Amino acid sequence: MAVELEPLAEPTRYGGETVGFTVLLNAGMEARPLARSASGGELSRIMLALKVVLARHDAIATLVFDEVDQGIGGEVGAQVADALAEVAARRQVLVITHLPQIAARANHHLVVSKESRRGVATSAVRSAHGEDRVDELARMLGDAESEAARRHAAALLGRETAGGGGRSRER
């Protein structure tokens, strides 16, 4: 990312230049203005990268990342989870995510669901612990009933399967 300063014809009370950010999002392409070239997910990840660096120096107590996982998965999701964990070592971090690699790294896992009550959409929040958390991560992986998804969920949580019934135990 680079900062570009463009002189104004006439200085204003805000200064004599406009400030723009350019970013190189893919190898082999030229840097383009951030505001016109980055997707919502890319903007979230750029903000995360900035917060990783700034968290060592700023005084903001709580950071909220809403769907920082947009448009990613697999290994990139694990890298984003690592970056969030680095920030969370110094600050309270709230993350809204659909990616199990990120959710598994949380100290506290809240599940938000929507349902209809008497024709009105309502939201519910519950805390997931133990086997409920394995179930939720398996659901996020695509199939809460699948033994393979449950094993993968347990592995994401740093557990190993104890055999039989898909239950897991702490390592």
OpenMM code with the backbone's topology and positions (N, CA, C; nanometers):
from openmm import Vec3, app, unit

residues = "MET ALA VAL GLU LEU GLU PRO LEU ALA GLU PRO THR ARG TYR GLY GLY GLU THR VAL GLY PHE THR VAL LEU LEU ASN ALA GLY MET GLU ALA ARG PRO LEU ALA ARG SER ALA SER GLY GLY GLU LEU SER ARG ILE MET LEU ALA LEU LYS VAL VAL LEU ALA ARG HIS ASP ALA ILE ALA THR LEU VAL PHE ASP GLU VAL ASP GLN GLY ILE GLY GLY GLU VAL GLY ALA GLN VAL ALA ASP ALA LEU ALA GLU VAL ALA ALA ARG ARG GLN VAL LEU VAL ILE THR HIS LEU PRO GLN ILE ALA ALA ARG ALA ASN HIS HIS LEU VAL VAL SER LYS GLU SER ARG ARG GLY VAL ALA THR SER ALA VAL ARG SER ALA HIS GLY GLU ASP ARG VAL ASP GLU LEU ALA ARG MET LEU GLY ASP ALA GLU SER GLU ALA ALA ARG ARG HIS ALA ALA ALA LEU LEU GLY ARG GLU THR ALA GLY GLY GLY GLY ARG SER ARG GLU ARG".split()
positions = [
    Vec3(0.0851, -0.1156, 0.0000),
    Vec3(0.0000, 0.0000, 0.0000),
    Vec3(0.0902, 0.1225, 0.0000),
    Vec3(0.0459, 0.2231, -0.0708),
    Vec3(0.1217, 0.3483, -0.0786),
    Vec3(0.0263, 0.4649, -0.0553),
    Vec3(0.0822, 0.5751, -0.0086),
    Vec3(0.0062, 0.6974, 0.0126),
    Vec3(0.0483, 0.7968, -0.0947),
    Vec3(-0.0504, 0.8547, -0.1611),
    Vec3(-0.0220, 0.9549, -0.2624),
    Vec3(-0.0779, 1.0883, -0.2170),
    Vec3(0.0043, 1.1913, -0.2250),
    Vec3(-0.0368, 1.3271, -0.1915),
    Vec3(-0.0451, 1.4064, -0.3211),
    Vec3(-0.1617, 1.4663, -0.3451),
    Vec3(-0.1812, 1.5451, -0.4658),
    Vec3(-0.2069, 1.6903, -0.4251),
    Vec3(-0.1190, 1.7814, -0.4709),
    Vec3(-0.1359, 1.9220, -0.4331),
    Vec3(-0.2692, 1.9781, -0.4842),
    Vec3(-0.3321, 2.0595, -0.4013),
    Vec3(-0.4537, 2.1304, -0.4403),
    Vec3(-0.4149, 2.2629, -0.5056),
    Vec3(-0.4983, 2.3109, -0.5940),
    Vec3(-0.4720, 2.4406, -0.6574),
    Vec3(-0.4720, 2.5512, -0.5526),
    Vec3(-0.5582, 2.5372, -0.4547),
    Vec3(-0.5715, 2.6371, -0.3479),
    Vec3(-0.5816, 2.5642, -0.2140),
    Vec3(-0.4960, 2.5951, -0.1178),
    Vec3(-0.5054, 2.5290, 0.0134),
    Vec3(-0.6409, 2.5555, 0.0803),
    Vec3(-0.6868, 2.4582, 0.1570),
    Vec3(-0.8109, 2.4712, 0.2335),
    Vec3(-0.7764, 2.4645, 0.3816),
    Vec3(-0.8772, 2.4739, 0.4661),
    Vec3(-0.8517, 2.4641, 0.6101),
    Vec3(-0.8041, 2.3250, 0.6488),
    Vec3(-0.8174, 2.2262, 0.5590),
    Vec3(-0.7722, 2.0901, 0.5841),
    Vec3(-0.6320, 2.0649, 0.5312),
    Vec3(-0.5748, 2.1626, 0.4641),
    Vec3(-0.4393, 2.1454, 0.4117),
    Vec3(-0.4292, 2.1791, 0.2648),
    Vec3(-0.3115, 2.1561, 0.2103),
    Vec3(-0.2852, 2.1911, 0.0724),
    Vec3(-0.2789, 2.0723, -0.0216),
    Vec3(-0.3188, 1.9527, 0.0284),
    Vec3(-0.3105, 1.8332, -0.0548),
    Vec3(-0.4297, 1.7419, -0.0287),
    Vec3(-0.4602, 1.6575, -0.1257),
    Vec3(-0.5538, 1.5487, -0.1023),
    Vec3(-0.4695, 1.4240, -0.0793),
    Vec3(-0.5222, 1.3346, 0.0009),
    Vec3(-0.4507, 1.2119, 0.0337),
    Vec3(-0.5260, 1.0940, -0.0271),
    Vec3(-0.4532, 1.0075, -0.0946),
    Vec3(-0.5132, 0.8872, -0.1518),
    Vec3(-0.4267, 0.7668, -0.1218),
    Vec3(-0.4902, 0.6526, -0.1088),
    Vec3(-0.4183, 0.5281, -0.0846),
    Vec3(-0.4264, 0.4436, -0.2105),
    Vec3(-0.3124, 0.3907, -0.2517),
    Vec3(-0.3102, 0.2976, -0.3637),
    Vec3(-0.2635, 0.1631, -0.3116),
    Vec3(-0.3087, 0.0590, -0.3797),
    Vec3(-0.2771, -0.0760, -0.3339),
    Vec3(-0.2539, -0.1662, -0.4545),
    Vec3(-0.1598, -0.2559, -0.4394),
    Vec3(-0.1318, -0.3583, -0.5398),
    Vec3(-0.1931, -0.4873, -0.4872),
    Vec3(-0.3089, -0.5251, -0.5439),
    Vec3(-0.3832, -0.6396, -0.4917),
    Vec3(-0.3382, -0.7724, -0.5501),
    Vec3(-0.2803, -0.7708, -0.6682),
    Vec3(-0.2361, -0.8946, -0.7327),
    Vec3(-0.1035, -0.8708, -0.8036),
    Vec3(-0.0147, -0.9689, -0.7960),
    Vec3(0.1142, -0.9589, -0.8638),
    Vec3(0.0922, -0.9400, -1.0133),
    Vec3(0.1760, -0.8575, -1.0740),
    Vec3(0.1680, -0.8348, -1.2177),
    Vec3(0.0714, -0.7256, -1.2575),
    Vec3(-0.0006, -0.6706, -1.1618),
    Vec3(-0.0932, -0.5605, -1.1911),
    Vec3(-0.0346, -0.4321, -1.1358),
    Vec3(-0.0837, -0.3208, -1.1852),
    Vec3(-0.0353, -0.1926, -1.1332),
    Vec3(-0.1163, -0.1527, -1.0099),
    Vec3(-0.0547, -0.0695, -0.9276),
    Vec3(-0.1240, -0.0196, -0.8087),
    Vec3(-0.2391, 0.0697, -0.8538),
    Vec3(-0.3526, 0.0537, -0.7842),
    Vec3(-0.4721, 0.1322, -0.8168),
    Vec3(-0.5267, 0.1941, -0.6894),
    Vec3(-0.6092, 0.2984, -0.7028),
    Vec3(-0.6689, 0.3596, -0.5835),
    Vec3(-0.7471, 0.2573, -0.5018),
    Vec3(-0.7205, 0.2541, -0.3759),
    Vec3(-0.7839, 0.1582, -0.2849),
    Vec3(-0.9358, 0.1681, -0.2909),
    Vec3(-0.9888, 0.2887, -0.2886),
    Vec3(-1.1333, 0.3084, -0.2837),
    Vec3(-1.2036, 0.2537, -0.4070),
    Vec3(-1.1346, 0.2428, -0.5205),
    Vec3(-1.1991, 0.1979, -0.6436),
    Vec3(-1.1657, 0.0547, -0.6824),
    Vec3(-1.0690, -0.0068, -0.6167),
    Vec3(-1.0267, -0.1385, -0.6641),
    Vec3(-1.0441, -0.2515, -0.5644),
    Vec3(-1.0557, -0.2218, -0.4376),
    Vec3(-1.0638, -0.3269, -0.3362),
    Vec3(-1.2089, -0.3656, -0.3098),
    Vec3(-1.2331, -0.4957, -0.2969),
    Vec3(-1.3651, -0.5456, -0.2585),
    Vec3(-1.3855, -0.5217, -0.1091),
    Vec3(-1.5067, -0.5485, -0.0623),
    Vec3(-1.5336, -0.5342, 0.0803),
    Vec3(-1.4444, -0.6229, 0.1651),
    Vec3(-1.4242, -0.7467, 0.1206),
    Vec3(-1.3372, -0.8392, 0.1936),
    Vec3(-1.1929, -0.7917, 0.1934),
    Vec3(-1.1464, -0.7416, 0.0783),
    Vec3(-1.0088, -0.6908, 0.0713),
    Vec3(-0.9917, -0.5705, 0.1623),
    Vec3(-1.0918, -0.4821, 0.1645),
    Vec3(-1.0851, -0.3666, 0.2547),
    Vec3(-1.0781, -0.4124, 0.4005),
    Vec3(-1.1562, -0.5137, 0.4357),
    Vec3(-1.1530, -0.5659, 0.5723),
    Vec3(-1.0158, -0.6220, 0.6065),
    Vec3(-0.9551, -0.6948, 0.5125),
    Vec3(-0.8237, -0.7541, 0.5391),
    Vec3(-0.7141, -0.6486, 0.5426),
    Vec3(-0.7266, -0.5428, 0.4633),
    Vec3(-0.6302, -0.4329, 0.4704),
    Vec3(-0.6424, -0.3644, 0.6063),
    Vec3(-0.7662, -0.3436, 0.6510),
    Vec3(-0.7871, -0.2845, 0.7841),
    Vec3(-0.7289, -0.3747, 0.8918),
    Vec3(-0.7463, -0.5047, 0.8782),
    Vec3(-0.6893, -0.5985, 0.9745),
    Vec3(-0.5372, -0.5867, 0.9762),
    Vec3(-0.4749, -0.5807, 0.8586),
    Vec3(-0.3291, -0.5675, 0.8515),
    Vec3(-0.2834, -0.4397, 0.9203),
    Vec3(-0.3551, -0.3303, 0.8972),
    Vec3(-0.3207, -0.2042, 0.9644),
    Vec3(-0.3370, -0.2164, 1.1154),
    Vec3(-0.4451, -0.2811, 1.1591),
    Vec3(-0.4684, -0.2948, 1.3031),
    Vec3(-0.3651, -0.3839, 1.3694),
    Vec3(-0.3157, -0.4858, 1.2971),
    Vec3(-0.2097, -0.5700, 1.3525),
    Vec3(-0.0887, -0.4840, 1.3852),
    Vec3(-0.0546, -0.3950, 1.2941),
    Vec3(0.0608, -0.3072, 1.3145),
    Vec3(0.0302, -0.2020, 1.4205),
    Vec3(-0.0869, -0.1375, 1.4110),
    Vec3(-0.1193, -0.0273, 1.5011),
    Vec3(-0.1552, -0.0720, 1.6422),
    Vec3(-0.1982, -0.1962, 1.6590),
    Vec3(-0.2389, -0.2442, 1.7913),
    Vec3(-0.1252, -0.2361, 1.8921),
    Vec3(-0.0026, -0.2349, 1.8435),
    Vec3(0.1116, -0.2225, 1.9338),
    Vec3(0.1246, -0.0814, 1.9901),
    Vec3(0.0560, 0.0152, 1.9264),
    Vec3(0.0781, 0.1550, 1.9622),
    Vec3(-0.0475, 0.2332, 1.9986),
    Vec3(-0.1661, 0.1874, 1.9562),
    Vec3(-0.2857, 0.2669, 1.9826),
    Vec3(-0.3496, 0.2277, 2.1156),
    Vec3(-0.4497, 0.3050, 2.1557),
    Vec3(-0.5144, 0.2815, 2.2845),
    Vec3(-0.6577, 0.2321, 2.2687),
    Vec3(-0.6954, 0.1873, 2.1506),
    Vec3(-0.8315, 0.1384, 2.1279),
    Vec3(-0.8466, 0.0047, 2.2000),
    Vec3(-0.9470, -0.0041, 2.2869),
    Vec3(-0.9628, -0.1226, 2.3709),
    Vec3(-1.0337, -0.2380, 2.3003),
    Vec3(-1.1283, -0.2073, 2.2120),
    Vec3(-1.2080, -0.3101, 2.1461),
    Vec3(-1.2121, -0.2853, 1.9963),
    Vec3(-1.1890, -0.3900, 1.9193),
    Vec3(-1.1963, -0.3826, 1.7734),
    Vec3(-1.3035, -0.4787, 1.7258),
    Vec3(-1.3808, -0.4370, 1.6262),
    Vec3(-1.4856, -0.5206, 1.5701),
    Vec3(-1.4552, -0.5431, 1.4225),
    Vec3(-1.4538, -0.6697, 1.3812),
    Vec3(-1.4329, -0.7060, 1.2415),
    Vec3(-1.5565, -0.7817, 1.1942),
    Vec3(-1.6268, -0.7228, 1.1003),
    Vec3(-1.7496, -0.7819, 1.0483),
    Vec3(-1.7201, -0.8519, 0.9166),
    Vec3(-1.7230, -0.9840, 0.9180),
    Vec3(-1.7015, -1.0687, 0.8011),
    Vec3(-1.5706, -1.0388, 0.7292),
    Vec3(-1.4624, -1.0325, 0.8078),
    Vec3(-1.3287, -1.0143, 0.7525),
    Vec3(-1.2896, -1.1330, 0.6645),
    Vec3(-1.3678, -1.2398, 0.6721),
    Vec3(-1.3415, -1.3614, 0.5944),
    Vec3(-1.4094, -1.3624, 0.4576),
    Vec3(-1.4744, -1.2536, 0.4214),
    Vec3(-1.5472, -1.2480, 0.2942),
    Vec3(-1.4553, -1.2814, 0.1765),
    Vec3(-1.4949, -1.3796, 0.0990),
    Vec3(-1.4222, -1.4141, -0.0221),
    Vec3(-1.2938, -1.4932, -0.0030),
    Vec3(-1.2729, -1.5479, 0.1160),
    Vec3(-1.1514, -1.6269, 0.1387),
    Vec3(-1.1877, -1.7626, 0.1964),
    Vec3(-1.0902, -1.8481, 0.2067),
    Vec3(-1.1095, -1.9791, 0.2683),
    Vec3(-0.9740, -2.0448, 0.2844),
    Vec3(-0.9755, -2.1674, 0.3300),
    Vec3(-0.8542, -2.2477, 0.3380),
    Vec3(-0.7389, -2.1808, 0.4095),
    Vec3(-0.6221, -2.1838, 0.3451),
    Vec3(-0.4984, -2.1339, 0.4045),
    Vec3(-0.5049, -1.9847, 0.4343),
    Vec3(-0.5672, -1.9058, 0.3451),
    Vec3(-0.5790, -1.7620, 0.3706),
    Vec3(-0.6639, -1.7388, 0.4956),
    Vec3(-0.7681, -1.8200, 0.5135),
    Vec3(-0.8496, -1.8099, 0.6342),
    Vec3(-0.7682, -1.8352, 0.7595),
    Vec3(-0.6793, -1.9317, 0.7535),
    Vec3(-0.5918, -1.9604, 0.8679),
    Vec3(-0.4969, -1.8442, 0.8934),
    Vec3(-0.4480, -1.7798, 0.7881),
    Vec3(-0.3592, -1.6639, 0.8048),
    Vec3(-0.4345, -1.5457, 0.8660),
    Vec3(-0.5587, -1.5245, 0.8226),
    Vec3(-0.6410, -1.4181, 0.8815),
    Vec3(-0.6670, -1.4497, 1.0288),
    Vec3(-0.6931, -1.5763, 1.0607),
    Vec3(-0.7138, -1.6171, 1.2006),
    Vec3(-0.5890, -1.5873, 1.2836),
    Vec3(-0.4702, -1.6136, 1.2282),
    Vec3(-0.3450, -1.5835, 1.2989),
    Vec3(-0.3324, -1.4337, 1.3258),
    Vec3(-0.3647, -1.3519, 1.2243),
    Vec3(-0.3552, -1.2064, 1.2407),
    Vec3(-0.4537, -1.1571, 1.3461),
    Vec3(-0.5764, -1.2093, 1.3445),
    Vec3(-0.6749, -1.1712, 1.4458),
    Vec3(-0.6284, -1.2118, 1.5851),
    Vec3(-0.5698, -1.3300, 1.5972),
    Vec3(-0.5196, -1.3764, 1.7271),
    Vec3(-0.4074, -1.2862, 1.7759),
    Vec3(-0.3237, -1.2373, 1.6845),
    Vec3(-0.2157, -1.1464, 1.7236),
    Vec3(-0.2720, -1.0163, 1.7807),
    Vec3(-0.3737, -0.9609, 1.7154),
    Vec3(-0.4373, -0.8392, 1.7669),
    Vec3(-0.5067, -0.8692, 1.8996),
    Vec3(-0.5736, -0.9848, 1.9087),
    Vec3(-0.6484, -1.0214, 2.0299),
    Vec3(-0.5573, -1.0439, 2.1501),
    Vec3(-0.4288, -1.0630, 2.1274),
    Vec3(-0.3365, -1.0776, 2.2397),
    Vec3(-0.3225, -0.9461, 2.3160),
    Vec3(-0.3555, -0.8349, 2.2498),
    Vec3(-0.3398, -0.7027, 2.3117),
    Vec3(-0.4714, -0.6279, 2.3329),
    Vec3(-0.5760, -0.6701, 2.2619),
    Vec3(-0.7038, -0.5988, 2.2636),
    Vec3(-0.8187, -0.6986, 2.2680),
    Vec3(-0.9359, -0.6480, 2.3048),
    Vec3(-1.0564, -0.7279, 2.2894),
    Vec3(-1.0952, -0.7207, 2.1418),
    Vec3(-1.1186, -0.8353, 2.0806),
    Vec3(-1.1531, -0.8404, 1.9390),
    Vec3(-1.2838, -0.9169, 1.9235),
    Vec3(-1.3802, -0.8533, 1.8592),
    Vec3(-1.5070, -0.9178, 1.8275),
    Vec3(-1.5067, -0.9423, 1.6766),
    Vec3(-1.5334, -1.0663, 1.6364),
    Vec3(-1.5277, -1.1032, 1.4959),
    Vec3(-1.6585, -1.1702, 1.4564),
    Vec3(-1.7216, -1.1179, 1.3526),
    Vec3(-1.8363, -1.1838, 1.2928),
    Vec3(-1.7805, -1.2625, 1.1753),
    Vec3(-1.7957, -1.3945, 1.1783),
    Vec3(-1.7331, -1.4785, 1.0763),
    Vec3(-1.8216, -1.5955, 1.0380),
    Vec3(-1.8003, -1.6444, 0.9174),
    Vec3(-1.8641, -1.7674, 0.8714),
    Vec3(-1.7582, -1.8742, 0.8459),
    Vec3(-1.6342, -1.8436, 0.8804),
    Vec3(-1.5230, -1.9335, 0.8500),
    Vec3(-1.4815, -2.0095, 0.9751),
    Vec3(-1.4887, -2.1420, 0.9739),
    Vec3(-1.4561, -2.2193, 1.0937),
    Vec3(-1.3106, -2.2044, 1.1382),
    Vec3(-1.2181, -2.1794, 1.0448),
    Vec3(-1.0777, -2.1602, 1.0826),
    Vec3(-1.0631, -2.0395, 1.1756),
    Vec3(-1.1447, -1.9378, 1.1530),
    Vec3(-1.1397, -1.8182, 1.2380),
    Vec3(-1.2169, -1.8421, 1.3672),
    Vec3(-1.3367, -1.8971, 1.3572),
    Vec3(-1.4193, -1.9204, 1.4764),
    Vec3(-1.3498, -2.0113, 1.5772),
    Vec3(-1.2740, -2.1080, 1.5282),
    Vec3(-1.2066, -2.2032, 1.6176),
    Vec3(-1.1001, -2.1370, 1.7030),
    Vec3(-1.0474, -2.0227, 1.6605),
    Vec3(-0.9412, -1.9557, 1.7355),
    Vec3(-0.9948, -1.8680, 1.8489),
    Vec3(-1.1245, -1.8486, 1.8543),
    Vec3(-1.1840, -1.7590, 1.9541),
    Vec3(-1.1737, -1.8154, 2.0946),
    Vec3(-1.1616, -1.7273, 2.1908),
    Vec3(-1.1675, -1.7669, 2.3313),
    Vec3(-1.3118, -1.7937, 2.3736),
    Vec3(-1.4056, -1.7202, 2.3131),
    Vec3(-1.5483, -1.7353, 2.3404),
    Vec3(-1.6193, -1.7404, 2.2064),
    Vec3(-1.7078, -1.8367, 2.1903),
    Vec3(-1.7769, -1.8571, 2.0638),
    Vec3(-1.9262, -1.8345, 2.0860),
    Vec3(-1.9781, -1.7281, 2.0259),
    Vec3(-2.1205, -1.6988, 2.0329),
    Vec3(-2.1840, -1.7323, 1.8993),
    Vec3(-2.2979, -1.7979, 1.9027),
    Vec3(-2.3698, -1.8350, 1.7819),
    Vec3(-2.4943, -1.7479, 1.7732),
    Vec3(-2.5061, -1.6757, 1.6635),
    Vec3(-2.6221, -1.5899, 1.6397),
    Vec3(-2.7100, -1.6589, 1.5368),
    Vec3(-2.8382, -1.6703, 1.5677),
    Vec3(-2.9317, -1.7326, 1.4739),
    Vec3(-3.0556, -1.6451, 1.4599),
    Vec3(-3.1186, -1.6591, 1.3443),
    Vec3(-3.2442, -1.5883, 1.3193),
    Vec3(-3.3558, -1.6904, 1.3130),
    Vec3(-3.4706, -1.6490, 1.3627),
    Vec3(-3.5887, -1.7328, 1.3521),
    Vec3(-3.7103, -1.6419, 1.3459),
    Vec3(-3.8211, -1.6994, 1.3082),
    Vec3(-3.9441, -1.6228, 1.2995),
    Vec3(-4.0323, -1.6581, 1.4183),
    Vec3(-4.0778, -1.5570, 1.4875),
    Vec3(-4.1706, -1.5757, 1.5997),
    Vec3(-4.2959, -1.4946, 1.5701),
    Vec3(-4.4039, -1.5673, 1.5528),
    Vec3(-4.5324, -1.5027, 1.5196),
    Vec3(-4.5180, -1.4088, 1.3993),
    Vec3(-4.4424, -1.4548, 1.2986),
    Vec3(-4.4284, -1.3791, 1.1757),
    Vec3(-4.3270, -1.2658, 1.1803),
    Vec3(-4.2537, -1.2544, 1.2908),
    Vec3(-4.1546, -1.1478, 1.3045),
    Vec3(-4.0160, -1.2109, 1.3179),
    Vec3(-3.9220, -1.1615, 1.2366),
    Vec3(-3.7849, -1.2122, 1.2443),
    Vec3(-3.7207, -1.1666, 1.3741),
    Vec3(-3.6635, -1.2620, 1.4461),
    Vec3(-3.5935, -1.2304, 1.5698),
    Vec3(-3.4557, -1.2945, 1.5660),
    Vec3(-3.3669, -1.2451, 1.6474),
    Vec3(-3.2326, -1.3010, 1.6587),
    Vec3(-3.2151, -1.3602, 1.7970),
    Vec3(-3.1373, -1.4647, 1.8023),
    Vec3(-3.1041, -1.5282, 1.9298),
    Vec3(-2.9530, -1.5463, 1.9354),
    Vec3(-2.8975, -1.5378, 2.0553),
    Vec3(-2.7547, -1.5559, 2.0748),
    Vec3(-2.7352, -1.6593, 2.1845),
    Vec3(-2.6457, -1.7548, 2.1570),
    Vec3(-2.6125, -1.8534, 2.2598),
    Vec3(-2.4617, -1.8742, 2.2578),
    Vec3(-2.4093, -1.9142, 2.3696),
    Vec3(-2.2669, -1.9429, 2.3819),
    Vec3(-2.2433, -2.0904, 2.3532),
    Vec3(-2.1412, -2.1200, 2.2737),
    Vec3(-2.1082, -2.2586, 2.2410),
    Vec3(-1.9842, -2.3012, 2.3191),
    Vec3(-1.9954, -2.4152, 2.3900),
    Vec3(-1.8863, -2.4712, 2.4693),
    Vec3(-1.8779, -2.6204, 2.4426),
    Vec3(-1.7615, -2.6780, 2.4628),
    Vec3(-1.7444, -2.8228, 2.4569),
    Vec3(-1.7971, -2.8833, 2.3292),
    Vec3(-1.8826, -2.9849, 2.3427),
    Vec3(-1.9364, -3.0555, 2.2266),
    Vec3(-2.0268, -2.9670, 2.1422),
    Vec3(-2.0951, -2.8698, 2.2055),
    Vec3(-2.1762, -2.7759, 2.1284),
    Vec3(-2.0887, -2.6962, 2.0314),
    Vec3(-1.9685, -2.6650, 2.0747),
    Vec3(-1.8761, -2.5906, 1.9884),
    Vec3(-1.8278, -2.6780, 1.8727),
    Vec3(-1.7986, -2.8042, 1.9008),
    Vec3(-1.7616, -2.8973, 1.7937),
    Vec3(-1.8772, -2.9076, 1.6944),
    Vec3(-1.9999, -2.9207, 1.7454),
    Vec3(-2.1176, -2.9282, 1.6587),
    Vec3(-2.1289, -2.8037, 1.5718),
    Vec3(-2.1104, -2.6866, 1.6299),
    Vec3(-2.1239, -2.5616, 1.5556),
    Vec3(-2.0159, -2.5495, 1.4479),
    Vec3(-1.8927, -2.5841, 1.4810),
    Vec3(-1.7863, -2.5786, 1.3802),
    Vec3(-1.8124, -2.6807, 1.2693),
    Vec3(-1.8624, -2.7985, 1.3046),
    Vec3(-1.8974, -2.8985, 1.2022),
    Vec3(-2.0078, -2.8441, 1.1122),
    Vec3(-2.1045, -2.7742, 1.1705),
    Vec3(-2.2105, -2.7113, 1.0912),
    Vec3(-2.1504, -2.6071, 0.9966),
    Vec3(-2.0569, -2.5262, 1.0472),
    Vec3(-1.9909, -2.4256, 0.9638),
    Vec3(-1.9104, -2.4907, 0.8514),
    Vec3(-1.8594, -2.6105, 0.8784),
    Vec3(-1.7854, -2.6850, 0.7764),
    Vec3(-1.8785, -2.7475, 0.6728),
    Vec3(-2.0076, -2.7491, 0.7012),
    Vec3(-2.1024, -2.7953, 0.6013),
    Vec3(-2.1933, -2.9085, 0.6415),
    Vec3(-2.1632, -2.9786, 0.7519),
    Vec3(-2.2481, -3.0924, 0.7878),
    Vec3(-2.2252, -3.1317, 0.9333),
    Vec3(-2.3100, -3.0840, 1.0204),
    Vec3(-2.2955, -3.1130, 1.1640),
    Vec3(-2.3109, -3.2606, 1.1957),
    Vec3(-2.3754, -3.3367, 1.1072),
    Vec3(-2.3976, -3.4788, 1.1312),
    Vec3(-2.2844, -3.5656, 1.0782),
    Vec3(-2.1962, -3.5092, 0.9966),
    Vec3(-2.0884, -3.5862, 0.9350),
    Vec3(-1.9764, -3.6133, 1.0348),
    Vec3(-1.9369, -3.7382, 1.0427),
    Vec3(-1.8259, -3.7758, 1.1316),
    Vec3(-1.6963, -3.7073, 1.0871),
    Vec3(-1.6757, -3.6963, 0.9558),
    Vec3(-1.5552, -3.6301, 0.9032),
    Vec3(-1.5539, -3.4823, 0.9421),
    Vec3(-1.6684, -3.4154, 0.9326),
    Vec3(-1.6761, -3.2735, 0.9709),
    Vec3(-1.6514, -3.2565, 1.1200),
    Vec3(-1.7029, -3.3487, 1.2008),
    Vec3(-1.6807, -3.3412, 1.3458),
    Vec3(-1.5328, -3.3612, 1.3788),
    Vec3(-1.4668, -3.4551, 1.3095),
    Vec3(-1.3225, -3.4760, 1.3319),
    Vec3(-1.2445, -3.3505, 1.2920),
    Vec3(-1.2817, -3.2909, 1.1783),
    Vec3(-1.2148, -3.1688, 1.1336),
    Vec3(-1.2374, -3.0561, 1.2341),
    Vec3(-1.3603, -3.0416, 1.2827),
    Vec3(-1.3913, -2.9389, 1.3832),
    Vec3(-1.3081, -2.9595, 1.5089),
    Vec3(-1.2995, -3.0835, 1.5544),
    Vec3(-1.2196, -3.1145, 1.6738),
    Vec3(-1.0729, -3.0809, 1.6490),
    Vec3(-1.0236, -3.1095, 1.5288),
    Vec3(-0.8841, -3.0775, 1.4959),
    Vec3(-0.8618, -2.9267, 1.4954),
    Vec3(-0.9575, -2.8497, 1.4440),
    Vec3(-0.9450, -2.7044, 1.4457),
    Vec3(-0.9374, -2.6502, 1.5884),
    Vec3(-1.0064, -2.7170, 1.6786),
    Vec3(-1.0050, -2.6759, 1.8194),
    Vec3(-0.8843, -2.7298, 1.8953),
    Vec3(-0.7993, -2.8062, 1.8266),
    Vec3(-0.6810, -2.8618, 1.8926),
    Vec3(-0.7116, -2.9825, 1.9767),
    Vec3(-0.8149, -3.0551, 1.9388),
    Vec3(-0.8527, -3.1773, 2.0100),
    Vec3(-0.8270, -3.2953, 1.9193),
    Vec3(-0.8204, -3.4116, 1.9782),
    Vec3(-0.8126, -3.5335, 1.8968),
    Vec3(-0.9353, -3.6166, 1.9267),
    Vec3(-0.9798, -3.6906, 1.8295),
    Vec3(-1.1002, -3.7704, 1.8510),
    Vec3(-1.0711, -3.8830, 1.9491),
    Vec3(-1.1700, -3.9133, 2.0299),
    Vec3(-1.1565, -4.0181, 2.1301),
    Vec3(-1.2170, -4.1480, 2.0812),
    Vec3(-1.2647, -4.1482, 1.9570),
    Vec3(-1.3235, -4.2694, 1.9005),
    Vec3(-1.4666, -4.2865, 1.9435),
    Vec3(-1.5478, -4.3426, 1.8545),
    Vec3(-1.6871, -4.3733, 1.8874),
    Vec3(-1.7722, -4.2519, 1.9069),
    Vec3(-1.8776, -4.2389, 1.8274),
    Vec3(-1.9773, -4.1348, 1.8455),
    Vec3(-1.9315, -3.9974, 1.8091),
    Vec3(-1.8108, -3.9828, 1.7570),
    Vec3(-1.7652, -3.8515, 1.7130),
    Vec3(-1.7311, -3.7569, 1.8249),
    Vec3(-1.7340, -3.8032, 1.9458),
    Vec3(-1.7000, -3.7156, 2.0583),
    Vec3(-1.5501, -3.6949, 2.0622),
    Vec3(-1.5088, -3.5875, 2.1222),
    Vec3(-1.3646, -3.5575, 2.1256),
    Vec3(-1.3225, -3.5302, 2.2675),
    Vec3(-1.1937, -3.5311, 2.2882),
    Vec3(-1.1405, -3.4998, 2.4201),
    Vec3(-1.0303, -3.3961, 2.4048),
    Vec3(-1.0078, -3.3197, 2.5092),
    Vec3(-0.9008, -3.2189, 2.5090),
    Vec3(-0.7676, -3.2868, 2.5047),
    Vec3(-0.6732, -3.2252, 2.4356),
    Vec3(-0.5350, -3.2743, 2.4349),
    Vec3(-0.4604, -3.2214, 2.5532),
] * unit.nanometer
topology = app.Topology()
chain = topology.addChain("A")
for resn in residues:
    res = topology.addResidue(resn, chain)
    for name in ("N", "CA", "C"):
        topology.addAtom(name, app.Element.getBySymbol(name[0]), res)
